[in-house]
Amino acid sequence: MLKNWIVTTEPVKNSTNGVMARERYLLAKNHSNHRNTESIISLVGDAKTSQRIALAGEQFRVQQQLNPHGGRPICSYAMEYCLALPKGYRPTEKQWKLILNDCCSTLALLCELQPHEIRQFKSQIRAILHRQNQNLIRGTGDHVHLVIGKVVCRRVLKVLQQKKGTKVLKSAFNAAVLKHIGIDHQDYTPHEIDRGKRLETWRYQQQKAEEALHVEKVVLRMQKQAEKWFEANDNNNKRQANRQLNRLIKIFEELSELNVPTKYHNSIQDLKSTVGLTH
């Protein structure tokens, strides 16, 4: 039995660059993190939606700068939620859209939006479906990346990034999956695909080794990129520092999709904090 279907939450950092980087990454069919993704389908919104999210954030930032008591500068213009189902469950595009509609409507209620705010809220919803290979032992099942703008009508919807928001979204996702697909998370028993039938033992072990090696290579690339960023900062080369920061952001995005060993978690978070990607 599962307590909830899987929902993960992450603020989209680095203001406009971060929003547009997620747009490109989530649609990148040839990205190494998407090697087990059979198809990428845009369910809600398009690139212009991400641009609207970024514009709303930039306008709010200008408003903050004009107001001497504008509060802490905002660097995250959106929240990204990943709604995932275990392997073996494959809703249609229509079913996913119905699920997303229920989930987003619930979040709108949680934010206590006024009618004119609801229009902008809906215009800043971006959803992309990743359909995964169902036969691999490792990896996720089908999932949707849901990006929602945090700035609506010149106010920040702080509840979207609070634990309360995630809790409400999990409940809404549970209810929507039951309503539109007819499956209950409480009836699901996690299990591993039978290795004997689906994948020979040697292939399974080889796959695990390859994944571990790939993680090590990405971490090493992160360390080298960090050295370049520190060097650029020491030399007061802002242009080079920004270039290296953008490359680091891409590496962090790649690591977020991998099964990174615990021993690296602290160093990754420390580096993110150092380069200004966390508060």
C-alpha positions, 0 to 999 in steps of 0.5 A: 500500500502507498500512502500517496501517489508520488509527488515531488516539489522543487522551486524553479531557481535562477529567475527567467534563465531558470524558467526557460532552461526548464522549458528546454530541458523538459522537451529535450528528447536527446538529453542523456537523462531521457534515455529511458523516455519513450515519448515527450508530450506537451499537455498544457501550455507551450514555450509562450507559457514559460515566457509569461511566467518569466515576464510576471516574475520580472515585472514583480522584481521591478516593482520590488526595486521601486518600492524601498520596502519591497521585501527580499528580492525574488529569484524563483518565478515558478514551482515545479511539481512532478506527478508520477505513477508506478510502472504498469499504469499508463493514463491517456493524454485525455486522462492526464489532462483531466487529472491536471485540471483537478489538481490545478483547480485545487491549488487555485482554491488553496491560494484563495484566488480572485476571479481576475487572478484565476485567469492569470493563474491558468495562463501560467500553467505548463505541463509536459508528460514523459512516457517511460520505458515500462520494462526496465527494472530501474527508473520511473514510470510515466510522469508529468512535470507541472510548472506553475507561475508563482507570481500572479497579479503582482503577488507571490503565491507563497503557499505553492512552495510550502509543505501545506501546498504539497500536502494538498496537491498529493491529496488532489492527485490521489483523488483525481487518479481514482476518479479518472483512472479508477485506481486507488493508491491504497490498493497498490503494492510496490514490487520489482519487475521479475528479473528472471523474465524481463532482464537477465541477471548479468544485464541487470548488474551491468545496468546498475554499474553503468548508472553508477558510473554515469553519476560519478562522471556527472559529479566529476563534471560538476566539480570541474565546472565549479572550479572554473566558476570560482576562478572566474569570480576570483578574477572578477570576470562576471561574463565568464562567471555567468557562463560557468553558472549556466553550465552548472545549472544544467549539471544540477538539472541532470543530477536531479534526475539521477539516483545520486548517492547520499555521500554527494548530497551535502556537497551538491547542496553546499555548491548550490548555496555558494553559487546563489541557487538556494536561500 
